[in-house]
Amino acid sequence: MLSVKRILVTGGGGFLGSHLCEKLLSKGHEVLCADNFFCGNKNNIIHLYGSPRFEVIRHDVTFPLYVEVDEIYNLACPASPVHYQRDPVQTLKTSVHGAINMLGLAKRVRAKILQTSTSEVYGDPAVHPQRENYWGNVNPIGIRSCYDEGKRAAECLFADYHRQHGLRVKIARLFNSYGPRMHPNDGRVVSNFIIQALTGKNLTVYGDGSQTRSFCYVDDTIDGLIALMDKTDDGFIGPMNLGNPTEFTILELANLVIEMTGSKSKIEFRDLPQDDPARRKPDISLAAELLKWNPSIALIDGLQATIRHLKGVIES
Ligand SMILES: NC(=O)c1ccc[n+]([C@@H]2O[C@H](COP(=O)([O-])OP(=O)(O)OC[C@H]3O[C@@H](n4cnc5c(N)ncnc54)[C@H](O)[C@@H]3O)[C@@H](O)[C@H]2O)c1
């Protein structure tokens, strides 16, 4: 029998957060979404407003929050370079002060808390694929550092609150996720290519396009997050990689998007930005073993749903 929980989702107005709120509601839980809408959008959650089990508060996690909840999913953080580089100091504060505030709240109300960390903690990895025990290769003072180092510090805080205060914490390291409700112009590669293809612009590939990424469809990501949160409290805190290990070069992705949209767009090569990692691929054996989790949605199917969504955004 399901026990109904009161669950706080910070960053619930964003891409992943909105899907998470939706999924948790569909499971019968009460959901409180806290977002300052720095880069989220109310349209992502407007369809949930009718539910009496759903509430939204405009709140910046760099300030304390006093609510009574059983679980906290801490997603609040600008996640794309365009957004996190717009105000790097606020990005770092969101990761660090946000983690301290949400951990403080979890400690006060004895809630279980999950942090959405990122594959960016591996930086430009010197080992491939990346396992959780790899410590990373991160530039501490570069233009991506506000995000990468902020997330690393947040992981440290989660681990220390667990060790020092016995808090029940979980750390998920998410690799690139994509799907409907991605921001249409925040520069993330999947949405970028689709929008460029749908509007007849050239697809901008940075470097020679041989750098690889792995893309996990949003439904798979959300299932993984919930499975990690729901895992029996046996002291396991993570970190745990969640992502799709099937690797594609950026050039392959660009060609696939052109083909699937039937676009006449061409590919345009640009200089590689600073600290752009050459390869990214998760080793997900830990998630497969402990959660029996494996992504199940193929890139072609996920892209179809994402293209449909972004077509709607352009038309509206
Ligand atoms: N999408 C991915 O591929 C991916 C990969 C790795 C990690 N993540 C992590 O998952 C989380 C969600 O990512 P997303 O893709 O949904 O990003 P997103 O930008 O769509 O959502 C982030 C949300 O957090 C909110 N936010 C930002 N700063 C805040 C603050 N100070 N207080 C309250 N709310 C704030 C934004 O308004 C937005 O709604 C982020 O923490 C991100 O680092 C995402």
The ligand as a MOL file (V3000), in Angstrom:
LIG
                    3D

  0  0  0     0  0            999 V3000
M  V30 BEGIN CTAB
M  V30 COUNTS 44 48 0 0 0
M  V30 BEGIN ATOM
M  V30 1 N 19.0520 18.2940 -17.5140 0
M  V30 2 C 20.2240 17.7170 -17.4270 0
M  V30 3 O 20.7190 17.1660 -18.4090 0
M  V30 4 C 20.9880 17.7020 -16.1160 0
M  V30 5 C 22.2250 17.0370 -16.0810 0
M  V30 6 C 22.9270 17.0360 -14.8840 0
M  V30 7 C 22.4070 17.6170 -13.7470 0
M  V30 8 N 21.2070 18.2520 -13.8350 0 CHG=1
M  V30 9 C 20.7070 18.8980 -12.6060 0
M  V30 10 O 19.3220 18.6840 -12.4600 0
M  V30 11 C 18.7050 19.8500 -11.9190 0
M  V30 12 C 17.5500 20.2800 -12.8170 0
M  V30 13 O 18.0540 20.5520 -14.1080 0
M  V30 14 P 17.1120 21.0210 -15.3000 0
M  V30 15 O 17.6990 20.4950 -16.5450 0
M  V30 16 O 15.7000 20.7220 -14.9980 0 CHG=-1
M  V30 17 O 17.3830 22.5940 -15.2800 0
M  V30 18 P 16.3650 23.8120 -15.3870 0
M  V30 19 O 17.1800 25.0400 -15.5820 0
M  V30 20 O 15.3000 23.5210 -16.3830 0
M  V30 21 O 15.7100 23.8210 -13.9450 0
M  V30 22 C 16.3320 24.3620 -12.8160 0
M  V30 23 C 15.2600 25.0820 -12.0110 0
M  V30 24 O 15.8620 25.6040 -10.8240 0
M  V30 25 C 15.3450 26.9130 -10.6260 0
M  V30 26 N 16.3170 27.6770 -9.8330 0
M  V30 27 C 17.5280 28.1330 -10.2040 0
M  V30 28 N 18.1040 28.7890 -9.1800 0
M  V30 29 C 17.2360 28.7380 -8.1460 0
M  V30 30 C 17.2540 29.2480 -6.8260 0
M  V30 31 N 18.3010 29.9510 -6.3410 0
M  V30 32 N 16.1780 29.0160 -6.0300 0
M  V30 33 C 15.1030 28.3230 -6.4950 0
M  V30 34 N 15.0320 27.8320 -7.7470 0
M  V30 35 C 16.0870 28.0390 -8.5600 0
M  V30 36 C 15.1620 27.4790 -12.0200 0
M  V30 37 O 14.2770 28.5820 -12.0540 0
M  V30 38 C 14.6370 26.2600 -12.7600 0
M  V30 39 O 13.2410 26.1680 -12.7000 0
M  V30 40 C 19.7810 20.9040 -11.7800 0
M  V30 41 O 20.2560 20.9130 -10.4550 0
M  V30 42 C 20.8720 20.4180 -12.6920 0
M  V30 43 O 22.1570 20.8250 -12.2700 0
M  V30 44 C 20.4930 18.3160 -14.9870 0
M  V30 END ATOM
M  V30 BEGIN BOND
M  V30 1 1 1 2
M  V30 2 2 2 3
M  V30 3 1 2 4
M  V30 4 1 4 5
M  V30 5 2 4 44
M  V30 6 2 5 6
M  V30 7 1 6 7
M  V30 8 2 7 8
M  V30 9 1 8 9
M  V30 10 1 8 44
M  V30 11 1 9 10
M  V30 12 1 9 42
M  V30 13 1 10 11
M  V30 14 1 11 12
M  V30 15 1 11 40
M  V30 16 1 12 13
M  V30 17 1 13 14
M  V30 18 2 14 15
M  V30 19 1 14 16
M  V30 20 1 14 17
M  V30 21 1 17 18
M  V30 22 2 18 19
M  V30 23 1 18 20
M  V30 24 1 18 21
M  V30 25 1 21 22
M  V30 26 1 22 23
M  V30 27 1 23 24
M  V30 28 1 23 38
M  V30 29 1 24 25
M  V30 30 1 25 26
M  V30 31 1 25 36
M  V30 32 1 26 27
M  V30 33 1 26 35
M  V30 34 2 27 28
M  V30 35 1 28 29
M  V30 36 1 29 30
M  V30 37 2 29 35
M  V30 38 1 30 31
M  V30 39 2 30 32
M  V30 40 1 32 33
M  V30 41 2 33 34
M  V30 42 1 34 35
M  V30 43 1 36 37
M  V30 44 1 36 38
M  V30 45 1 38 39
M  V30 46 1 40 41
M  V30 47 1 40 42
M  V30 48 1 42 43
M  V30 END BOND
M  V30 END CTAB
M  END
